[in-house]
Amino acid sequence: MTGSAAAADGVPVLVPVLENHRFDEAALTRYLAERLPGFAAGPPVVRQFQGGQSNPTFHLHTPDADYVLRKKPPGKLLPSAHAVEREFQVMRGLAGSEVPVPAARLLCEDAAVIGTPFFIMDHVPGRIFPDRVLRAAAPREREAVYADLARVLAALHRVDWRAAGLAEFARPGRYMDRQVQRWTRQWEAVQVEDMPAMDHTATWLAAHLPAEEEIALAHGDYRLGNVILHPQEPRIVAVLDWELATLGHPLADLAYACLTYHMAPGPSGLTGVLGSEAELAGIPTESGFVAAYCREAGRPVPPNLDVFIVFSMFRLASIVAGVWRRALDGNAADPRAIGYRERYRGMAERAWEIARRAGR
C-alpha cells in the first residue's frame, strides 16, 4: 500500500466514503454488534482514509471507541493480492512484542456481509507522514524518527516467528527465488504496454539471486509512510499495512526501507532524497541507516545490498503498475492513481540502472 494522505502536521485525512467503495453500513453495524465486544449500539460514523492504493481503509467512530476497518477492494483481484486475512494474522501474532501494532479485534472472511472480507482493529491516534522523507520536521526530530525506524525494523526481524504462531504463515526458504518469480508474474498480469526496463530487470534478478538464505518475519512495505508516530514525540507507536508480510530475507526488508536513498524527490518532494540530501539535515546517510539497523539487529553490516535494492525497486514498480492498472479498470482506492503510469516507469528505469551499475 502506498500510504494514506495526511495534513502537513501528520493528521490523517478522512473523507466521505468513495462512491466505488461504499458498502452496507447497516449490515456492518449488525455484524459488529453481535461479535465485537464493547461495540456500542447504533451505527458508527464511517469515513474513508484518503489515499492508500491497495486495501481501502475506513475510520469507524462510535460513542465509546474508534476503530479502523480494512477490507479488500471491489472488483476482480489478482491471486494472493489484498490479503487482509494475512494482515490480521500477523498483527495478532505480533501482539505484545517489541513491534508496536494496533490491536486486531475481528476478522470477517464472509464476503456476503459488506461485499468483501475485512478486519477490524483499534484506532491508534498519532501522526502519519505518507512519504519517505519527513520534510515537515526539524533535523533533531528527523534524526530520532529514522533511528526508531531502524530500531523497530530490527525488532521485527528478531521476532521468533514460530513462537508467535506464524510457522505456517508462509513457506520458509527460497524466498528471493520465489519472490522474483512472483513479482515477474505480477508484472506480466498487469502489463498493458511495453516496458523493456521491467523485463530486463526481471531477467537480471533471476540470474543474480543471493546464495545466502536467511529467514525472518518481514514486513514487505516498511517505510515512514506505513508507521504511526506518537502525537508529539518522535517515536513509532504502530506499524501498519502488513499486506505483504511474509517469512523472508531480512536484507530484502532493509533494502526496501533504503529505497528512500535511491529515488529522487519527485514533483511533491516527498518520494526520496536522491540529490537533495543537503537539504534534509537529520536524515542519516544510507550507510548510517544500515549501520544503525545492524547494531539493533546484532548482525554485521552487509558488504553489498545491490541485488536486494534492485529487487525492492522492481517489486515496487510491479505494485505501482498494478495500482495504475486498477485505476484503468475503475477500482483503485484513490482516484489519483490514474496518474501512476510515470511512477512505475520511473521506478523500472531506476531499477535497471542500478542493476547495470552493479553488473559493472
N, C-alpha and C positions, 0 to 999 in steps of 0.2 A: 504494500500500500504506500502511496506517495504522500502521506501526511495530510492532516486536516488543516484548514485555514484558521488563522488566528489574527487578532489585532496586534498592533505594534508592541503592546505590553504582554503578549503571550496568552491573552484570554481567548479560548476557542470561540469561533464564530458559529452561532446557532441560527438556522434559517427554517422557515416553514418546510415541511416535507416536500421534496420534489415530486412533480406530477408522476413521473415514471417509477417512483419508489413508494408510492402510497400503499398502505395495507389496511386491513380491517382492524382498527384500533379497539373496537368493542370486543372483537374476538380475542385480541391480545389481553385486554383487561380481565375478561372472564377466565382465561387460561392462567394468568399470573395470580389472580385472587385465590384460585384453588391449589396452587402449587408452590408459590413463593412465600415463605414465612415472613410475616411482617408487612406484606404488601397491603397498602391501605385501600379500602373500598373506594370505588369511584374511579372514573377514567383519569389516567395521567395526562399531563400536558406533554405532547410529543413534538419535539423539534429535531431537525437533522443537523449533524455536524457538517459544516461546509467544507468541501474538499475531500481528499481521500479518493483513490481511484480503484479500489478493489471491493471490499465489503462495505456496503452502506452502513453507517453508524448513527444512532439516534439517542438523544437525551430524553429520559423519562422523568418528569418532575411529579412527585406525589406529595401529599401533605406531610408525610413522615420521613421520606428519604428520596434521594435522587439515584437513578440507575442509568446504565448505558445498555442499549440493545444493539447487537451487531448481527447482521444477517447476510445471507448470500444475496447477490443481486438477482434481479429477474432476468429472464431470457435464457437462451442456450449458453451453457458454460463449458469450458474446456475440462477434460477429465482431470481430477485431482485439484483443480483450482478452487479458490474461495472456500477453503476448508475450515469453516467456523467450528466444526466438531474438534479438529486438531488444536485450534486455538484454545478452546475450552479445556481440553485435556492437559495441555502443557501448563496452562495457568493454574489449574488445580494441583498439578504436580509440584509447582514451584512455591505454593503457599507455605509461608513460614521459613523460606530460605533467605539467603543474603541478597537475592534478586527481588526487588520490590515489584509486585504485580497487584492489580485490582483483584478483589475477592470475586471469583467466578461463582455465581449463585445457581444458575439453572441453564440446562441445555435442552432445547426442543428440536428434535430431528424430524418431527411431523410437519411436512410442508403444507398440510391442509389447514393449519392454524392461521398463518398470515401469508402463505404463499411460498415461503422458502424456510429451511431450517434457520434457527437463530439461537443466540445465547444471551443471558443477562449477567452483567457484572456490576459491582458497585461503581458509582461515580467517584473519582478521585479529584478533588479540587487542586488546581495548580496551573502552571503556565506551559503552553505548548508552542514551540517555535518551528513551524513547518518548513525548515530549511536545513542546510548542512553547515551553516556558518556562524549563527548567533551574532549578527551585526548589531542588533539592538541591545547592546550590553557594554559595560565598561570593561577594560582589559582584565582587571582583577577577577570579575565575575566570569568572563570567558575562560580564564585560566582554571578556575575552580570547577566549572562545569565540564571542561574537557578532561580534567583529572578524574572526575566522577564517572564520566563516560568510560574511561579506561578501566576504572575500578570495578564497575558493575559488569562490564563485559567479561573481565577476568573471573569475577564471582560466578557468572553463568557457566563458564567453561570448567569451573571446579566442581559444579554440582554433580553429585553421584546420581546419575540418571536412573540407574537400576533401583536404588533406594527410594527415589522419587516416584516409583511406579511407572516409569517410562521405558522399560526394557522392550516393550512391544510397540513403542511409538513410531519407530522407523527401522528399516533394515540397517544394521551397522555394517561397515566395511564397503570398500569400493565406492566411497562417497563421490570423489571427483569424477570418476568414470561415469557413474550413473547420472550425476548432475549435468555433465556436459551433454550426455545423450538426451536427458530430459529437456533441457532448455533449447537444444537444437530442434527437437521435435516441436516444442512450443513455438519457436520462431517459424517453423515450416507451417504450423497450423494457423497462425495469424497473418502470415505474409500476404500482402496484397500488391506488392510491387517488387521490382528487382532492387536488391541492396547488397552488392558484392562484398562490402566490408563485413557484413554479418556472416556470409558464407565462408569467407576466408578465415575469419576468426574462429568459427566452429571447427574448421579443418585443422587449424594450428593448435587449438586446445586439445583435440583428440590425440595429437602427436606429441604433446608436451605435458602429459599428466605427471604429477609428482609421484616419486617412488614411495615416499614415506606415507604411512597411514596413521592417522590419529582419530580418535572418536571422542566427541564431546557433545553436549546438548548445545545446539547452535540456533541462534535467533533467525538468521536469514535476511533480516532487513534492519540491522541495528545501526542507528544513526540518531542525531539530535532530534529530528522531526518525529521520532517514534518513542519519545520518552516524555513524561510529565515532570517538570521541575517544581519544587516547592514554591508556594505563592510568593515568598520573599527571599528564600535562601537559595544559593547556587548548588543545589543537590537534587538528585533524582529521587522522586517519590513513587514512580511507577513506570514500568516498561510496557509498551503497548504493541499491538499488531504482530501477533505470533503466528500469522497465517503460514509463513514459510519456514517455521521452526522444524528442525529435524535432528537426527543424530548424524553429525557431520564433522568435517575437519575444522578445528578452531581457527586455523590461519585463514580459511576462506571467510569466516565471520569477521576476523580482524581486517582483512583486505577490503571487505565491503565497507567497513567503517572508515577506511582510509581513502575511499573514492573522493572524499572531500578535497584531497590534495591533488587529484588528477582531473578535476573538472574546473572549467573557467566559471567566473561568477554568473554569466548569463545575463539576459536582459533585466532580471529583477535584482541581480547582485547577490542572490541567496543560494545559488547552485553549488558553488565551490570556491576555493581560494586560489586556484592556479593563476599566477601572475599578479595577485593582489595581496600577497602575504604581508607586505609592509604596512598596509592599511589596517590590519587586523591584529593589533597588539594583544597579547594574551593567549592567542591560539598557538598551541605548540607546533613545531615542525612535524612532518610525518615521522621522522626518526625519533623525535621526542615522544610523540604519542605512542608509537610502537614500544619504545623502551619502558614507558610508564605501564602499559598493559603487561609487558613481560615481567616487570617487577611484581605486579599484583598477582599474576598467574603463576609465578615461581618457575619460569622457564627461560632459556637463553633467547637472546634476540635472534630471529631467523636471518640467515645470510641473504635471502632473496625472496621477495614476495611477488615477483612479476607475474608468474603464472596464475597466482590467486587474484591479483589485481585485474588481469585480462579476463579471467573467468567472471569475476564480480561485475565488471563493466558489460560483458556480453550478456550475462543473465539479466542485468537491469535493463539493457536495451531490449531484450526479449519481452520483459514485463511491460515496458512502456509501449512497445509495438502492439502488445495485446490491449492496452488501455485505448490506444488510438483506434484499433480495430473495433472495440466495443462502442466507441463513440460513433464510428461509421455505421455500426449496426443499431445505434439508438438506445443502448442500455448502459452507458457509462455512469458512474456515480457522481461525476462532476461534469457539467456541460462544457467546461473549459478544455476538456480532454480532446476535443476535436482539433485542437492546435498542437497535439503531441507528436505529429509526424516529424518535425525537425528535431525534437528532443531525442527520439530513439535513433535517428540517423546520425546525429552528432555523437551520441554515445558509441555507436557502432564504429564510426571513423576513429574515435579516440582509442577504443579497444584495439583495433587493428594497428594503429600507430604504435601503441605500447608493445604489442606482440612483435612487430617488425624490429623495433629497437632492441627488445630482449633477444631476438634472434641474432642480431649483430654483435 
